[in-house]
Amino acid sequence: LSLHDALPIYMKISMYEVNFGECILYEDASKQLLIDCGAKFEEAGVLACSRVQKDIGDDATLMISHFDEDHYNGIIEMPKGTIFKKIYLPLYIWNNRKTSSTAKVFIDTIKSLAYLSIMGNAA
C-alpha cells in the first residue's frame, strides 16, 4: 500500500444556480467533468454558460444526460473556440414516438445547417 493509495480522494462538486435546468461540474486534482449546461427562462442558455464558463479548463469532459434544452442550451452559448477533451451523449433520442440514433440525428442536423449556411439562410 503506497502513501498515495492511503490518501483520501477529494472531489469538488459545483452545482450552478441556473433557474430550472442542470449544470454540474465535478472536479478532482487533474480532471473536470461537466454534466449538462442548460437553463429555462431568463436568458436560458446564456445564463447557464455565464455561470460555469469561468470554471471550465482546457481539458474538461462534457456529458449531456439527455436532449431537453434545459440540459444543453448553455453549451450552444459557449464562445467559439471552446473545446472539450471528450463529449459523451446519449446513444438514442426519443422523438415523435420513435427511437433514433443520436449520431444519425446529429449528422443530419449538421448537414441541414451546412446547407442553410451555404444558401445564406442559417441563423
N, C-alpha and C positions, 0 to 999 in steps of 0.2 A: 504494500500500500504506500503510494507516494504521498508527499505533502499536498500536492495538487488534488489528488483524489479525496483527501480528507477535508479539504476546504469546502464550505458551503457554496453553492452556485446562487448568485443573485441575479434577479431579473427585474428590470424596471418596466412597469406596465402603465402606459398613459392612455387614459380614456378621455377623448376630447369632447367638449360640450358643443354639439352641432345641431341643437334642437332635436327634431326627430330624424334619426339616422344613426349611422355607425362610423366610427373612426377610432381604431385602437392600435397603438404602437407598442410592440413588445421589443425590449432591448436587453442584451447582456453586454459583456465587455467588448465583444467583437462583431455582433450581428444585430440587425434590425429586421423586424417583420411587421409590416403594416397590413392590418386586416381591415379591409373596407375603408372607404373615404367618401362619405356622402351625407347629404342632409336634405330635409324638406323645409319649405317656407323660407322667408327672409334671405334671399340671395343663394339659397341652397348650396350648390357645389362650390361657389366662391367662398362661402363661409367655411366649409369643411377644409378646403385647400389651404386657406389662410391660417387656420388653426394648427395644422400639422406640418406645413411646408418647411418651416424653420428648423424642425427637429429631425428631418429625414436626411440621412447621409447619402454618399455617393454609391454605396453598395447595399442599399436596403432591398429587401424582398417584398413583393406585393402579393396579397391573396385577396381575391374578390369572392365572397361567400356565395352570392347569388346576384342576379341581374335586376334587382329593384333599384331604381335610380337613387334612392337614399343610401345606397351602399357603394355607388361608384361615381356619382357625378362630380365629386371633388377631384378625382383623377383627371377628368376631362379638362379641368381648370388649371392643372399644373402648368408651369411655364414650359415653353418649348425648350427642349434640351434636358428635361428631367428624365433620368434613366433609372430603371430598377434592375438590379442584378438578375433577378428571376421574377416571373409573374405566374401565379397559379390561378386558374379559372375553373369554374365548374365544368365537368365533362359534357353535360347536357343542359339544354334550355327547354323549359316547358312553355309553350306559346301556342295560343289558338287551339287548345285541346290536343296538341301533339308534342312529341319529344323530338328535338333536333340536336344535332351535334353542334357544340359551341364553336368548334373550328370551322365548320361549314358556314354557319351564320356569320362568323367574324370575317371570313374570306369574302363572302357575298357582300357584306356591308362595305368592306374596303374597296371592292370592285365598283360598287354603286357610287361611293364617294369620289373615287378617282374619275369615273365617267362624268359625274356632275361637275367636278372641278375643271376637267378638260372643256366641257361645254359652257363653263362660266356660270354655273348655277349653284355652286357649293356655298354653304353659309360661311 
